[in-house]
Structures are given as structure tokens and as C-alpha cells.
């Protein structure tokens, strides 16, 4: 199985069986995200332990890329500090927009399963689908207690 096929399988698996799907009760913060271009909607709840993200859950509906990205993100950010999450998002965004060189195997290896989103760079319209969860997480981490609409327009 080649790398593209493996990545495709990871995306399909996380779309069919999303990890951390649901809501946290109680939650320290929450946020809503919406991508009007393809109708993706996401509700994210988080629980913090100091500066670290102790737990995260999401629910909503969207395309396979949006759901898989939220599932992959939710696994990757648990236990990380705000600064670590910010740095991880920068790496993921570089991957999604094709700014992480194809031969940057160290960079992709550091992303773990998130590297499965590499194919999104070939479809610029899908970058917003894959990054919606990150923008929504950013809104939740800003400690917004009331739901916030996040548009990626």
C-alpha cells in the first residue's frame, strides 16, 4: 500500500468512526464553527487543566475532510499546552496549504496521523474544510463561554 492510499484510509476511518465525538459536560469553554462554502458545522467543547487541554469533544456534520480533520485534531491536541497547540496548527496549516515541502519527511513525521491531511493541498477549496476545527478550537481556547460563530470566509 502506498502512502497516498494509507492516508486515504486514515481519512475514511476517521470520517466513519470519528474519535472524541460528542460533548463534554461540564466544559470549560465551547465554540461553534461554520464553513458556509460547503455547509460544515461544528460544535466543540473543551476542558482545561491549567494551560493544558485535558479533553476535547466535537459534534456536528460536514464533509469527510471536515469530520476526519476534527477527529484527527481532537486526538492530537489532548494533553498539549496552548503554545504546543498553536505550533501544531502552524505545522498543519503549512501542510494543508502546500507550504510544507513534499520532501519534508521530518515535518510530516512530527505530525503523526495529521499528515494524512497532506492531500488537501491538492484541492485548495478543501483547506477551509480541514482547518475549520482548528479555528473553532482557537475560539474555544480563547475562553469564550458563549458559543461563537467562526466563519472561514
N, C-alpha and C positions, 0 to 999 in steps of 0.2 A: 504494500500500500504506500503510495507516495504521500508527501507532506500535505499537498492540497486536499487529497482525499481524507486524510486524517483530520485536518482542520474542519472539513465539511461535516464529518461525523460528529465532532465535538459540538459544532453549532446545532446540528439536528438533535443531538441528545439533550442539550440544554434547553432547546425550544420545546421538545416533547415532555421533558421532566425537569422543569426549572427548579433550581435549588433555592432555598430560602424564600419560597413563595408564601405569601400571607401577610399578616400584620402583627406587630409587637404590641402587647398590652401588659404593662404600661410602656409607653415610648417616651424618650426624652425630647424627640423632635420628629417632625414629619414634613413632607413636601409632595406636591403633585407636579408631574411633568406632562407636557403635551407636545407632540410633533404634528402640527396641522398639515404638513405635506403628505403624510401617509396615514394619519389618524391614530398613531401610537399614543396611548395614555398609560401613565404610571403613577402609582401611589407608593411612596417609600417611607418606612418608619425606622428609626434608629434608637439604639440605647448606647449611652456612653459610659465609660469608666474613666473619669478624669479626661485626659486628652486622647484616649484610645477609644476606637469604635468597638464596643463589646459585641454588638449584634445588629443585624440589619435584615429587614424583610421588605419584599416588594409585592405588589399585585397590580394587575391591570391587563391590558390587552394591546397587542400590536403585532407587527410582522415578526417573522422568525428571527431576524437580526436583532431587533429591539429586545425581545424576550430573552434570547440567548445571551446578549450582552449584559442585561441586568442580572441574569443568573450567574454568569462568569464573574462580573464585578462583585456581586454580593459575597462570593467565596473568597475573592482576592483581597478584599479590604478588611475583613474581620480581624480584630486584634491590632490593626495598624493605627498609628498616630495620625493626626490631621496632616502633618507635614509629609509623612510617608504616603498618605492617600493622594495628596496634591502632586507629589513627584511621580507616583504611579500613573495618575491621569495624564500628566505631561507625556510620559512614555507611550501610553495607549493612544493619545491623540496624534502623536508623531507616526505611530503605526497606521492608524486609520486614514491619515491624510497622505501617506506615502513618503513622509519625511524621514522615516526610519529606513535606512538603506536595506535592500533585499539581502545583502551580504553581511548585515549586522547580526550575526548569529548570537553573539553575547547579549545584545539588547533584547532579542526575541526570547532567548532562553530565560532571561531575568523576568520576563512577563508571564512565564508559565503557560497555563491554559489560555490566558488572554491573547496569546499570539495567534490563536485560532481565528481572530478577527482580522488578520492581515489581508484577507481577500477583499475586505470592504474598500480598501484603497483603489481597487479597480472600478468601483462604482461610486463616484463622488456623491450622488444623490442619497446614498445609504449611510453616509458618515453621520448624518443627523440622527438616524435610527439607532446607530450603535453608540452614540455619545449622549443620548437623552438621559440615560440612567446616571451618568456621571454629573451632568448639570443638575439633576434632581438631587443627587447625593450632596452636592455642593450647597444647594439651598437648605437641605436638612441640617447639614453641619454648621451652617450659619446660625443655628439655634432658632430658626423660625418655628414658633409654636403653632402658628396658624397656617393652614395649607397655603402654599404659594404656587401660583401658576408659572411654570417655566416654559417659555417658548423658545424654540431653536430657529426661529425665522431670521 
